[in-house]
Amino acid sequence: MKTDTQTYLLTGATGFLGSHLMASLLKKEYKIIVLGRSKSNESLQQRVIKLLQWFGIEHMIENVECIDYDLSKNMFGLEKSNYLRLAESTESIIHCASDTSFAECKREKVIESNINGLAEILKFASQVHAKCFHYISTAYVAGITENICKENLPSTDKFTNVYEESKAHAENIIAEYCETKSIRYSIIRPSIVYGDSINGRSLKFNALYFPIRSIKNIRDIYMNDLKNNGGKKSEKCGIYIDDHGYMKLPLRINLPRKGAINLIPVDYFVNASMTIIDNPQDRGIYHLTNNIPTKMETLAAYNEIFMKIRGVEILYGNHNPLECRNPAEELFERFIEPYRPYLSDNRIFERINTDTITGSFHPPEFTYDIFKRCMDFAVQVDWGESVYSKS
């Protein structure tokens, strides 16, 4: 029988956004059924417990049921009795699991996970008569456009990468299925999510962190050369330590156009998402985006202060052809290629539905103080290499 306490079925609980939703649901005293997978050396439950320890709520594991599943198989690959028991327990569904790869060479895997994998979870939602099917998507289902990105279902066929494409197709599949089966649904579309704006903590260090870490790695290569090799490589690139202890690091970052990067902290994502989940509207589509996107010049200035470097320059258009790049620039270009379209983005995201639900609650402007808190934590945990042991 259904219990008085709401029970959510959650996929993607071991991912960045899913883990934060799991923690927030538990703090609200909801029960959670986590559908996920074990790893070779860790069971699903061990993975979940480790995450709950990171959040400081490991005692709440008693309100979590962990079930290994396979979205590619009928009934998630479960025995019929277990499947029926799962169906009897579930009231609402939060589908957060997805393959976030941008690489075209991984197209087949991304499509299989993000599109083909919907069939079983949607069929399950129909069988359990779910109160609501909540889908964690991305603001970038808008694709390549110069128009205002509406809180409507996507209609374009022009995308930056296969991830955007797959999430857009998934939204349309979910909407059509849920409308046919009379299932209430909501689609939550975050932009680029970084760590906690209050304490800087994070479980993942991609997206925003990747370009920053790339510059750090380049700085460290030349710092090692200056300290241990007499600066032979550095001298050829005009790299040296100035009188104030800053590294002069000529680094021209070439972007296709002037624009900005749309950033929201994970604490905002969680609070806004939980408001939407707690107040489900039929066919609700919500942009969790920042009305004050961060210009790349601003981000570069923050990074110069934090890394104690000088010489980063933002160029737009074809002002930095391949033959003119120094070795540091060539290395950085390879590092940031998947993220380049998001670093100079001009898309404007409508927030009518979001503001109606969340009111005046908006993500903060990305200040240097927030940047420093997040990067200090990233350095503390070695950019994720020791996130559990040092956090």
N, C-alpha and C positions, 0 to 999 in steps of 0.2 A: 504494500500500500504506500501511497505517497505520504510523506511526512509534512508536518507544519513548517519545518525549516526548508526553504527553497534549496533544491539540489541542481547544480549546474554540471553539465558535461563539458569539459574543457579540453580542446586539442592544442598542441603547441605549448604546453605548460613548462617545458624545459628550455624554451627559447627566451629571448630577451623580453619581449612584450608580454608573452604568455605567462612567464614566471611572475611578473609584477601584477598581472591581473589575478593570478592564483593567490598571491599573498593578500591582495586587497579583498578578495572574496572571503577568504578565511577570517580576516580581521572583522568582517561584517557578520561573522558567524554563519555563513552559508556552508553547506556541504558541497564537496566537489568530487566528481569522478574524472580522473585524469586519464585520457587515452594517449598513450605514447609508446615508446619502444625502449627496450633495454639496450645497453651497449655491451660489447664483448666482455668487459670487466666490471660492469655495474648493472644491477637490475633497475627497472624503472623506478621502483620505490626508493632505492638508494640514491638515485639521481634527484628525486623530488625532495628527500630528506636533506640532502646537501644544500639544495636551494633554500629550503625553509630555514636552515641554520644560518645561511647568509642574511636572510631577512630577520633573524632573531625570533622566529616563531615555530621552531621545530616541534614544540609541544602540540601544535595544531595538526600534526600528521594524523591524529585520530579522526579528523573530519575529512580526510582524503582517502579515496579508494583509487588505487593505481591498476590500470588494466592495459596489458600489452595488446596492441591491435595492428591490423594491416588494412589500410583503406582500399587496397586493390582487390581484396577478397570479399566474397559474400559474407554478410554478418560479421564483418571486420576480422574474419578468420577465427571467430569464437565458437565454442560449442553452443548448440541451440539453447540449452538450459541457461548458460551464462549470458547469452544474448538477450533472452527474454527477461532475465533478472535485471540486466542493465536497462532495458526498455522500461521496466516497471519503476525503476528508481529515478529516471531522468525527467526533469521538468522543462528546463531551458538549455540551449546549446550555445556555446561560444567557440566558434571555429577560428583558431588563431594559427594553426599549423600551416606552413607553406615553405616552398623552396625559394630562397631570396637571391639566388644566383642571377647575375646580369649576363653572363657569358653565353654567346650564341652557340658555342660548342656544347653547352649543356641544355640546349633547347628541349630535347626529348625528355630529359629527366624533370625539367621544370614544368612542362606541359602535363606530364604524368602525375606529378604531385599536386599542382595547383588547379588543374582542370579535370582530368580524368578521375582524380581522387574524390571529387565532390559527390559522385553518384551514390556511394554507400552512406555517407553522412547525411545527405538529403533524404534518402529513403528512410533512414532511421528517424529523422526529424518528423517525417510524415507518420510513421508507425507509432511513435510515442505521443503524437498530437502535441508537439512542443509548444509551450507558451510563446516562445520567440526564438528565432535563429539569428544570432548575432555573428556577423562576419567582420573580421579585422582585415581590411584591405589596405590601400595606399592612395594618397592624394594624387599620385602620378598616373592613375588610370585615365586621367584627362588626355594623356598622350602629348604629342607635339602640337601645340596650338598657341596662337597669340590672343585668343579670346579669353574672357573670364571663365574660369572653370566652375561650372554649376554643380550644385548638389543634386544632380540627376544621374541616371544610368549612363555609362560611357557609350559614345556612338562613333568614335573615330577608329581608323585602322592604321594610324601612324603613331608609332611608339619609339621611345629611345632604346628599349631593350626588351628581351623576352619576358622578363619579370613583369614589367608594366603591362605588356600584352596579355599575359596569362591572368593577371588579376582583373583586368577589364573584362575578359571573357567570363571569368568566374562570377563576377558580379551579375552579369546578364543571365547566366545559367541559374544562379540562386534566385534572382528576382522572378524569373519565369516559372520556376518550379514551385516556389513558395506561393505565388499568386494562384497557380493552378490548384495547389493543395490547401489553399486557405490557411497558410502558416504566416503569422506575423514575422517580419524580418527587419533587421537594422544593419546598415553597412557603415562601418567606422573607418574613416580614411585619414590616418596620420601622415604628416610630411616626414621629414628626417628627424628621428628621435635620438637624443643624446642622453647623458646620465642625469642624475637628480640635481636640480638647480639649487637645492638648499645645502646638500652635503657633498655633492660631486660624485657620489658612488654610482658605479655602473657594473653590469655583468658582461657587457659586450663592448668592443672597441673598434668598430668598423665605421663606415659612413663619415661623420664629422672627424673622428679620431684618425682615420687613415691618412689623409694628407698631412696632418700635424706630425704623426709618427714618421711619415716618410721624410719630412724635413729633418726631424731629429736624427734619423738613421744616416742621412747624408751629412749632417753636421758632425756626427760622431766619427764617420769615416775620415773626414778631413781633420778633425781634432786629433785622432790617432796618428795621422800622417804628420801633423805639426809637432806632436810630442815625441814620436818614436822614429820618424823617418826624415827629420830635418825639414819637413814641409816641401819635399820635392814635387809631389803631385799638386799640392795646394798652390804653390808659387805660379805654376802654369795657368791656373784658373783665377789668379788674383785674390786668393783666399788667405787671410791673415788675421791675427788677433790685434785689435786696436788698443789704444792707450787706456780705454775704459773697460777693457776685459771682454768686449764684444767681438764675436767673429764676423769679419767682413765676408759674406757669402753671396756673391753675385748669383741671383736666382730669378730669372724671368719666367713667370708663369703665364703661359699663353692660353687664353680662353676665347671662345668664338664670338662672344658679345658681352656687353656690359649687363650685369644682372646681380643676383644675390642668391644666397642659400637659405632655404626655408627651414628653420630649426625649431623644434619644440622639446622641452625636457620630459623625461619619462614620468616625473611626478604630475605634470599637467596631463599627459596622455592617460594616466591611470584615473585621475580624478574626473576628467571629462568623460572617459569611457564608462566609468562606474555610474555616473549620473545618467548616461544614456541607457545603460543596462538596467538600472533600477527604475527607469521611467520609459519603458519600451513604447515606441510609436510605430504604427503599421507603416511599412515601406519607408522608414526613416533613413536618410543618407546624410552623413555628417563629416564635414571637413575639420579635422583637428590640425590646424595650420596657424602660422604666425603672421599677423598683419604687419609686423615689422621685421621682414627678412634681413639677414645680415649680409652686408656687402663684403666682397672678397678683400677689398682694401682694408676693411676693418679687421677681418679675420687675420690677414697677413700682419697687420700692426700688432694685434694681440700676440701672435706667435713670435714676432721679433722680440717683444719684451720678455716673454716667457722663456724662450730659448737662448736669449742673449746673443742674437744675431742681427746683422744689418745687411741690407742689399736686396731684399725680396721686392720684386717689382711685378705688377700685374699689367699685362699687355692684352689688347683685344684685337681680334682679327688675325690676319696672317703676317704679324710683325716679327715673328721669331721662327723663321724657317729652319728646317732640320740642320742644314749645313752650318748655321751660325750658333748652334747651342753648345754650351760648354758641357763637360762630363756630368756635372751636378744636375744641370737642367735636363739632359737626356735621361738620367736615372729617375728624376722626379716625374717626367712626362710618362714614363712607363708605369710608375707607381699609381698615378692618379687617373689613368685613362678611363676606367669604368665609371668614375665619379664625375668626370669633367662636365657632362650636361647639367648636373645639379649645382655646380659651383657658380654658374652665371645664368640663373633661371629668371625669366621674367613673368612666369605664370602668376596670375592673381586668383585666389581661391575664394569663392563665395562661402559665407558662413551663416546664412540665414537660419537654416535648420539648427545648426550647432548653437548659435546665440539664443535661439528660442528656448532650447533645453537647458543650457548652462548659464544663461544670463550674462552678467558682466565678467565672468571668469574667463580670462584670456591668458595665453602663455606669456611669460616675461620676455622683455627684450634681452637679447644675448649680450650681456655686458662683460667687461673684462673680469670682474669679480667672479661671475659664473664660469667663464672660460677657465680661469685659474683654478677654481675648486675642482672642476672636472679633470683638468690635465694633471693637477697634483695627485689626484687619486689614481689616474692612469699610470703615472710614473711609479707611485707607491706599489702598485700590483703588477709592475712590469708589463703594462699594456695587456693585461689579461693572463699572463703566464702563471701568476700566483694569486688570482683573484679570490680564491676561497681561503688561502692560508694567511693573507695579510689584510683582509678587509674587515 
